């Protein structure tokens, strides 16, 4: 009788959450061990979270099944790509379910006539260009982490990159998205038509950091490879002269494909790492690249070189072949990794400031670093004023981490005071969430919160990200709007 009761108890025992997700997926695609969940509890930022179960679907249908089961179990959801984000957007809080999309890696369709491609969210940024290279096409947005970051994360943060100065950020290269909403409904927003009718809901999803739904497929615009490219390496005796050259080049009617700036500390770290023959004694180095037809490239390169010389450039070098050009770009895109030669960790914000304020802001950043006894390196998209101050430090030192956070806060406040914006490409996530009140008024925050509610009324998708607590508040609503809500 005792054995029979035990068998009946086992037969009627409710399945655990892990067991229910394994019934939807498979054993190896549900992660519930403490050690493995810790890996998914942070991204490339300095924020730490608390991952609950981690599931790895391989199709839109499986994402839908996971979302619906999460609803049944009352679980919050955090979508995750490659985990390279730098603002804490993929950091799960309070034991949220992590839906990791890293196994959804198919290029679904390529249309060479539009041209565009439908890709799954786990496809790496660089892999898109590799897949269509034989067609003479590429995907233009090129974050420095493009060999590791996934297109799903790029869509979530509206990622940029060096060549977004003339080509535009992710939003300009996403034609349509397939999104799984918080209740499991699947929507396709946007399209390949030049001007799809209706509200631009596609544009709302790009940059929403997983708070409106889970993007399970993206139609990306492909760009034809330029016929000619010319890359200049220009060094300067001061940060101000380099900043003046940036403003002068664009004011002179030249809009290069890219203008990147590295200060002396960054150049030294990168040169030790890459050996690209960079001028390590100069205060600042610009990489200026122009592309297009042969005559336009020659004219724009000559203009950029002349304006830089007038601003005080020490030397202007032109890449002699594709090998040298690739080496210079490898140096620029290795900057974050090269910081490891100085300290084991780095912290950065990506605020945007007007180009005319670059020199003043960089001077202020230097003062902030000195005040907190921290080394700050600068490497950034100078053409659009998108700063990337890297604070090198040791995460194991709690006192140093606190100084890093205070310095980071002061950098954001200084950029906003100069008329800048919170983020150029990394997103808001956790790290810049509380600064939203400095960038937006109560009505603005309330409008954003209401838009978020329209997609996810329960607030289950990536909660506690982007918008600070209390963003949706009755007192922020004009009386006429409040009356319509009531009646």
N, C-alpha and C positions, 0 to 999 in steps of 0.2 A: 504494500500500500504506500509506504514512504517513497519508494523508487518511482511509482506511478505519479505521485504528486509532483516530484521533481521534474519529471518529463513534461507534465502538463504546464508547469511554471515556465520551463524553458520555451515551450511551444507558444505560449501567450505573451512572452516578454516583448515589450515594444522595441522596435528597431531603433538603434541610435542614429543620430544625424549622419555620421560617417557611413553607416551601413546603408542608409537610404540613398545617399549620393553614389555609393558604389553600385547600387542597383541601376542607377541611371547611366553611369559611366563604366568604370572598371576599377579593380583594386589599385592598380599602379597610378591611376589618374585622380586619386583622392588622397591628399596628404594630411595626415593628422598627428604625426610624431612631433614632439616638442622641438627637437633640433631642426627638423626640416621647416616647420612653421616659422621658426625664428628667421630663417633666410628670407621669407616672404614678409617679414614684419618691418622692413625698411626699404627705401629706394636709394638713389644716389645722393640724397640730401643728408643732413645731420640729424634728421628726425627719426625717432624710434617708435614703433607701434606695437600692436598685439594682434597677430593674425589668429583667427579661429581656424576652421577648416580651409584647405586650399584645394580647389578643383581645377582640372585642366581639360576643358572641352576641346573638341576638334572640329566642330561644325556649328552653324547657326542654330540648328535644331537642338544640339546638346546644350548650347548656351540658354536657349529658351527653357529647356527642361530644368536646368540648374536654377534659373531665376524663379520659376514657378515653385520649385521645391523650397527655395529660400523663403518665399512668401509664406508657404505653409508653416514653416518652422519659425517664422518671425525674425529672420536673420537680415542684418544690413549687408550690403554688397559693395565690395571694392574691386573695380576692374583693374587689371594689371597687364602691362606689356612686357618689355624687357627689364623694367626696373631701373632704367638709367635716369629717370626724372630727377630734377634738382630742387624741387620745391615741396616735397612731401606729398604730392598728389596721389601717389599709389601706396601711401603708408596706411595700413588698416588700423582703426581704433576700436577699442572695446570688443575685441574678439570677432570682428566682422568676417564674413565669408569672403575669401579672395577668389575671384574668378580670373585665373591666369590664362591669357590668350596666346601664349608662346608656341602652342602646337598648331595654331591656325596659320600656316605658312604658305598657302598656295597663291600663285598668280592665276586668277580664275579666267581671265579673258583679256585679250589685247586687241584694240581696234586701231589700226594704223591710219585710218582715214580721219578720225576726229582730231588728233590721236589721243587715246586714253587707255587706261587699264583698270580692271576691277581686281583688287587684291584683298586678301584676308589681313586681319590686324596684326598678326605675328610676323608678317613679311618685314625683313629688315630694310631700312631706308635705302642703303646702297644696293641691295639685291634687286630693287626695281630697275634701276639704271642698268645693272648687269644683264637682266633678263631681256631688255629691249635694245641693247647696244647694237645688235646686228641690224636693226632697223634704222640706225642713225638717230635714235631718240634717247632721251634721258629724263629723269625726274629731277626738277630743278632745285627744290629746297634741300640744303645739304648741311645739316647740323654737324658739328665737329665729331659727334659720336655716331655718325651715320653708318659706320660698320657694325654698330651694336644696337642702336635704338630702333624700335619697330614703328611701322606706319600708324598703328593704333595709338601709340603714345604721342606721336607727332600730331595726329589729329586732335587728341585730347588737350594738348597744350598750345596748339597753333604754332608749332615749332618754326624756327627760322633757319639761319645759317649764313655764311659769308656771301653767297651769291643771291641772297634775297634783296639786296639793295635795288637791283634793276628788275629781278624776276618776281619778287614778291614772296611773302611767307606762305605757309601751308594753306591758309584759307583761299588764296588765289589759285591753288592747284588741286582743290578738291571739288569735283563736279557733283558728286552724289555720295550719300552714305546709307548703309543699311544699319538700322539701330534696333536693338531689343530694349523695350521700355521696362519699367519696374514691375509691371504686371505680366510680362512675357509677350506682349504684343510686338510684332515686327513691323517696322515702317521703313519705306525707302523714301528718302528726302533728297530733292534736287534732281538733276538729270543732265544729259549731254546737250540739250538744246541751248542755244546762246543765251536765252532769257526765259527760264522756266516760269510758268505763271504761278501766282500765289505768293504767300509770304516766304521769305528765305529762311526756312527752318533748318536747312542744311547749315547755313551760316551760324545759327545758334548753337548747333551741336559742336562745330569746330571751335576748340578752345574751352569747352565746358568741363573738361577734366573728369569725365565719367559721372558727372552729377545729374545728367539728363537721361542717360541710358548707356548701353554697351554697344559700341560700334563693332559690327561683325564683318563688314565689308566696306571698302571705300573705292570709289571710282576716281582715280587720280588723273589729272591732265599731264600728258607727256609733252616734252619740249624738244624741238629738233636741235641737234647739235650745231653749234655755231660753225660757220665756215672758217673763221680765223679767230685766234686768241692771242693776245699779247699781255704778258705779266711783267710788272715792274716791281723792283725792290728798292725802296727809297729810305735813306736814313737821315736823321735830323739831330741837331745838337741839343734841342729842348723839346719837351712835350708840347709847349705852346706853338712852336713853329710847325710841328707836325699837325696839330689841330687846325692851325690857320690854313695849312695846305689842303686839308680835307674840305673845309668850308669853301676855299677858293676854287678847288677843282669843280665842285658841284655848282657853285655860283657862276662859274665860267661856262656853264652849259654842257659839261661832260658828266654823264651819269654812268660810271663804270659798272660792270657786273659785280664788282666787289671792291671795298676799301677796308682793309683790316689794319689795326694798330697794335703793336706790342711794345711795352716799355723795356728799359734796359734789364731789369730783373728777369722778366719773362724771356727775353731774347737770350740771356746767358743760360738760363735753365734749359731752354729748348735746344740751344746749340750743343750743349754737352750731351743731350739725349739723341739728337738727330744727325749732327755734323753736316749742316746745310750751308756752311760758310757764311753765316750771318754776321753783320757788323756789331760785335758785342760791346764796343765802347761807346756807341751812340745812345743818346737818351731815349730815342724812339725810332721804330721801324714801321714803315707802311708797306703793305702789299696791295698794289693797285692792279686790277685786271680789267681789260676791256675786250669785248668780243663783238662779232658781227661780220659784215662784208669787209674786204681787204682795205678799201679806201677809208672807210669810217674808222676801222681799228687803227690804222696808221695816224690819222688825224687826231683822234682822241688820245692816243698814247703820247703823241708829241705835245698836245696841249697840257695833259696831266704832268708831264715831265717839266715843262716850262713853268707852270704855276708852282709846282713844288720847289723848283730852283729859286724862284722869286720869293718864296716863303722862307728860304734859308736852308734848303736841303744840302747835305754834305756830299751826297753822291746819288746818282740814279743808275740802276743796273736793269737790264732787260734780260729775261730768261732766254738763253740761246737755243734751247731745245726742250722737248717735252720732258726729258729726264730732269732737267734743272727746275722747270716749272713744277713738276710733281714733288720734287724735294722741298721746295719752298712751301708748298701747300701742306706737305706732311709736317713740316716744322710748325706751321700755324695750328694745324688740327691736333697736334700732339701736346699743345701747351698745357692742358689740364693734367695730363699724365706726367708731364715733366716736372710738375710741382712736387712730385714724390721725392725728387732729389733734395728738396729743401725741408719738407716735413711730411709725415705719413698721411695727413688729411688736408682737405681744403674746404672752405665754405665760400659761397658767392651768391650775390643777387644779380639780377639782369635788368635793372631799371633802364629806362630810356630817357635821355635828356636832349634838348635842342643842340644841334651841332655847334652853335655859337657859344655854348656854355661848357664845351668839353674841357678846355684848359682849366677853368675855374673849378669844375667838379673834381677833376683829377688831383688838383692841388688840395682840395678839401679832403679827399679820400686819403691822401698822404698824411695830412694832419691828424685824421682820425686814427690811422694806423700807429702813428707816433704816440698819440695820447694814450692808447691802450697797449702800447709795447707789442705790436703785432706787425709781421711782415705782410704787406699787401702787394700783389703783382697785378698788373693791368694788361689785359688782352681782350679786344672787343671789336664789334662791327662799327667802325668809326663812321662809315658813310651814313648810317641812320641813327647814330648816337646811342646804340644799344650796348651799354657798359657790361663788363664781366670782371669786376674786381675780385680776385682770388685771395682769400685770407688763408695763409699757410699755417697750420697748427697741428697739435697732437690731441686727438679726441679723447685719449685716456686721461688727460689732465683736466679735471673738472673746473678748476679755477680759470684755466686758460679758455676753456669752452665758454664760460660765462662772459669773459672779455670779448670773445669772438662774437657772441650774440649781441652784446651791447654795441660793438662796432658796426655790425651788420645793420642794426636798427638805425644808427646814426647815418649810415650811407643812404638808406632808403629815404629817410626824412630829408636829407640834403638834396637828393634828386627830385623829390616831389616839390620841395621849395623852389627849385630852379625851373619849375614848369614841366617836369618830366612825368612819366607814367610808371606804374609798378612793375610791369613785365613786358619784355619784348618778345619772349619765346618760351621761357621756362614754365610759365603759369604762376598761379597764386598758391594753390595747394594749402598747406598748413602754414608754411613759413611767412607768407606775406598776407595771410588772411586778416589779421587784426589791423593791418595798414589800410584795408579797404575803406575804413571810416575817414582816413585822411584824404583818400583819392575821390570818394563819392559822398554825396550828401544823403540824408535820410530817404528822400523821395527816390533817388537813384537806386539805393540798396533795396528799397521796398519793391520797386519795379522788377529788379533782377530776381528777388525772392519769389515774386508772383509768377514770373516766367518759369522758374524752376518748379514751382508747385504744379504748373500746368502739365509738365512732363511726368512728375513724380509726386503726387499729392501726399503720399505717406512719408516721404523723406528718407527712403531706404537706399538710394543710390549714392554711394560715396559721401556719407554724411560728414558734417563738420569741416568741409573743405570750401574754399573760396569765400563764402559769405560768413561774416562774423555772427555770433549769436545775437538774436533780436533784430535781424535785418528786416524782417516782416513785422511791421508794427502799425497798429491802427492810427496812431497819432501822426504817422508820416503820410497819411493819405489825405488828399484834399477833400473837404466836406462834400463836394458834389459827387465825387467818386464813392465815398463812404455811403452816401444815401442810396446810390444805385445798388451797392452791395446788399444793403439791408432790405430794400424794397423790390 
